[in-house]
Amino acid sequence: MEMHQVRYFLAVAEEMNFTRASERCNVTQPSLSRAIKLLEEELGGLLFHRERDSTRLTDLGQMARPHLQSVYEQSKLVKRLSKDFVERWPLKLGIMSTISPDEIIDLIANMRTRHPEVELKLCDANAKDLRARLLAGDLEVAIYALPGRQPDERIHSIPLFRERMVLAVHREHRLAKTGAFAVQEMNGESYIHRVNCEFAGYADAVLREKGVACKPVYWSERDDWTLAMVAAGLGFAFMPANAVKHSGVVGLPVVQPEFWRQVDLVSVRGRRYSPGVGSLVREAMRKRWFGQRPERVMDCEDAPLPAGGEEAAA
C-alpha cells in the first residue's frame, strides 16, 4: 500500500466522482483508476461500486475509510514534524573551555543575528574530551587546539586562529619587567596547574628535554581562580596570552622555545551534518578572532565546509 493510493481513495470517497477526484489530486483519471484498482487488489475486494451516473462506497470501502483516513492524517503529521525537526535540528557545538568567552559569545551572537533558525546546543570541556565526544558522535563540530597531535584521517580541521602562550606571573615577580620568560627560568618555580590546559603532557616533554622541573603547588579548573592565585604570588601559570586579564598579573611570552596554540574548527569526515553546520562554518571564518580573520578565508561565501556537510548545509 502506497500513500498516494490512500490519498486517491480518500479523494474519490469524498467527491464520489473519479473525474473530480483526479482533478483534485492533479493526476489523470486513468492513473487514479489504476491506483485504486491496485489498492483493491491488495485489500482483497472492491472499494467502490462504479455505476453509470454514480459512484458509491462498498461495505469494504466504508469499513476501510476511517482507518485509511487515520493513516493518511498520521502520515501528514509525521511529515510536518519531520520538517520542523529538520529545520530546527539542534547543532551540537563543543568549545574548548580555555578559549576566551568574549570570542565565543561574539560567534554565538552572530549566529543568532544572521541565522535565527539554527538552534545551538553548546558544551565546554578540555580539548581531549571534546575530541573524544566528537568522534563518538555526541558533538557535530568542536573548536579546540591539541598541540603535538598526530594526523588523523578521520578529522577535518579548519584553522581559526593562532594564539601565543605566556607565563602569567604576579607584578612583583623577579622577571615581571623583562618582557619575556626563557624556559630555563621556569626551573624550580612554583606552578599553578590549569587542569584543562591543552598543553598538558606536550609542554611537559619539552621542559624535560630542557632540564626544567617545576613544582605544581595548586590545581585549578578555572582560569579566573588561577589568575587570582598568581596575583597573590602563589606561583606562575602557563596560559593563552588573551586569557591574562587581571590587574595584578603580567603575561610574559615564553621563549627558547616559543609556544603557540593553533585553534581549529573540527568535524568528522564523511559524517552527515545538521543544516546549521554550513552557517556555523561561514560565521566562524567570517569572524575576526582577536582582531584577525582566519588565514584561509578569501570570502565568507567560499569558506570550506566539513566533508559530508555540503548536502546538509545546502
N, C-alpha and C positions, 0 to 999 in steps of 0.2 A: 504494500500500500504506500503510495506516494502522496505528499501533501497537496500537490496540485490536483490530484484526483478527488481528494476530500473537498478542496475548495470548489471544484466544478460541481460536485454533488450538491453541496450546500446552496450554491447559486441556483441550480435547477429546482431544488426543493423550495426555494423562496419565490422564484419567478414563475414556476410551473410552466416554463416555456424554454425549449432548448435554444431558440434563436436569441431571445433576450438574455439568457444566461451566458451565451457565448460572447455577446457584445459586452456584457458586464465584466466578463473575465478577460476580454481583449484577446480572444482566440477564435479560430474559425470553428464553425459548428461541427464539421467532421472531426476535428481534433478533440473537441469537447465530448462528442458522442463516443469516440474510441476510448477516451479516458474513463468515462462512465462504464462502458462495457467491460474494461479490464477490472474495474473495481467490483462489478457484479460477479465476474468470474472468480475473483479472489474471495468474495464473501459467500459465494455459492448460491446466488439467486438474484432474481430481478429486483431492482430498486424502484423502478418507475413503470407504470402502465402507460405506454405510448399509444394514444388514440388519435384519430384524425384531427379533432378540434381541441383536444385537451391532453394534459399530462397530469398524472397524479401518483402519489407515493403508494407503493405496495405495502403490505404488512411488514415485510422485511425492511423496507425503506423507512417506515415510521419508527420501527424499533431501533434502527441504526442511527437515525438522525441526531438525537440528543447526544449520543456517545461521540459521533464524529464531530459534532459542533464543539463538544468539550475538548476533543483532541486538537481541533483547529485553533481554538482560543488559547489553549495552553502553549501551542507552538508559537503563536504570535507573542505571548508573554515572554517566553524564553528568548525569542529574538530581540525583543525590546530590552530585556535585562542584560542580554549579552552585549548589545550595542552600548548601553550605558556603562557596562563594566569595562569594555574596551576603551571607550572614550575617557573613562576616569581610572584606568588601570594604574594603581599606585606605582610610582617609580622609587625603588628602594636604593637609596644612596648612602654609602658608608664614607665617613670623613675621619681622617686621622686626627686624633684628639690634640695633637701638638701644633696644628695649624691655627693661625690667628683667627679668633671668632669673627673679627670685623670683616676679614676677607670672605669668609663663608656666608655671613649674613648678606653681604653685598651680592653674592651669586644668587642666593635664595630670593632676595628682593627683586632681582632682575627676572628671575623665572616667574615670580608671582605677577609682575607687571606685564611681561610680554607673552607669557604662556599660562594664563589663569586656569586653563583646563587641565594642567598637569598637577597631579596630587603627589607631593614629595613626602616620602617616609624616610626620615634621617636617623642615622645611628652614628655614634662616635666610639672609637676604640683605638688601640695601638695598631701599628701597620701590619704586624704579623697576624693578628686576629682578623683584621679586615681582609687580608689576602685569603685566609682560610675560609672565611664566610663567603667570599666572592666565588671561590672555586666550588664550594658546596652548593651554590645556588641560592643562598639566603639573601644575597645582595645582587643587584644588577650591575651597578657601577660603584667604584670606590675612588677616593682621592687620597693617595698616600705616597710615602717615599720609603724605599728599602735599600739603603746603601749596601753595596757589595753583593747584591743578589745575583744568582746565576740566571742566564737567559732561560725563559720558559716559553715554549711554543704555544702553550695554552692561553697565554696572556697577551692582550693587546693594550699598549700603553701610548698615551698622547701626552707629551711634555707640557706642563703648565707653567712652572717657574722654578728657578734655582734660588736657593737661599743659603747664605753663609752661616756656619755655626760659630758661636763665640763662647768665651768663658765669661760667665756672669760673676763679678766679684763686688764686694761692698766698696764704697767710695774711699775708705781708708786703707784698702789693701795696698801692699808694698808695690804692686805693679799697676795700680789703677790709672796712673798717668803716663804709662809707657806707650799706649796706643796699640799694643799687640801683646800676645801671650805665647811665647815659644813653648812647644810641647814639653821640652825638658824642664821648664819652670813648674810644671804640674807635679813633679815628683815629690812625694811626701805631703802634699796638700790634702786638707780635709775636703771630702767630696760629698755633695748632696745629690744622691742618685734619683733621677727622674724615671720612675717606673715605666712610663710609656715611651721613653726615648727610642727612636728607631735606630739609633747608632749603637745601642747596647749589643755587645758581642763584637761588632765590627770595629768600633773605636778601641775597645779593649785590646784587640790583637795588635793594632797599630802601636799603641802605647807600650805594649810588652816588647815589641821589636826595638823601640827606642830606649828600653830600660827604665821606663817610667812606671811607678807604682803609686796609686792614690788610695787613700783610706776612706771608704764610704762611711759616713757618720750618721746620715739620715736618708730615709727612703720616702719619696713623696709621689703620689699620683696626680697632684695638681700643681700646675706651674705657678699659680699665684702664691701658694704656700711656699714653694721652692724659692721664689724671689724674696718673700718675707724673711726666710731663714738666711738667705745670702746677705740681705741688707742688715741683718742682725749680727753678721760676722761669724756665722756658724760654719761656713765653708763656701766653696765655689760650686757653680753648676755649669754644665755643658748644655747649651740650648740654642735655638734659632735666633738670629740677630733681631728679628722683628718681634720676638716674644719678650725681650728685655724692656719691660715697661714698669719701672719702679724708680722713684726719685732717689732711693738710696743705693741703687745698683748701677754698675758700669759694665757694658758689654765689650770685651776685648777680642778682636779677631784672633783665631788660633793660627799660628804659623809654624812652619818646619815640622810637619806638613800642614797645609790648609785643609779644612773640612767644609764641604758643601753638601747640601741635600738637593736632590732632583725630585720634585713633586709632580706626579703624573695623574692623569685621569685614566683609570684602569678598568678593563672589561675582559670578558672571556670570549675568545674567538669562536665563531660559529654558533653562538647562542642566540636564540630569538629574544628580542627585547620589547618592552612596552613602548607605545608610541612616543612617550615623552623623552626617551633617551637621546634622540636626534636633537631635540630642543636643548637639552642639558649640555650636550657636546658643544653646540654652537655658542651658547651663552658662556660656557667656561672658557672658550677660546676667543670670544669677543672681549671678555673682561680684562681689565688691567690689574694683574696681580702685583701688588706692591708697586704700582705705577708703571709696570711693563706688561705688554701683551705677549702671549706665548709666541716663541720664535717661529713656529710653523704656520702661523696664521697669515695668509695673504688677504683673505676676505672672509668674513664670517660665514658667507653662504658656501664657501669652498672648504669649510672645516671638515676633516676626515671623520667619518662615522666609524664606530666599532664594527669589526667584521661581524656580519649576521644581523646588524641593526638597521641596515638601509631599508629593508622592506617594512619593518615595524615603524620606522620613523617617517616613512613617506606620507 
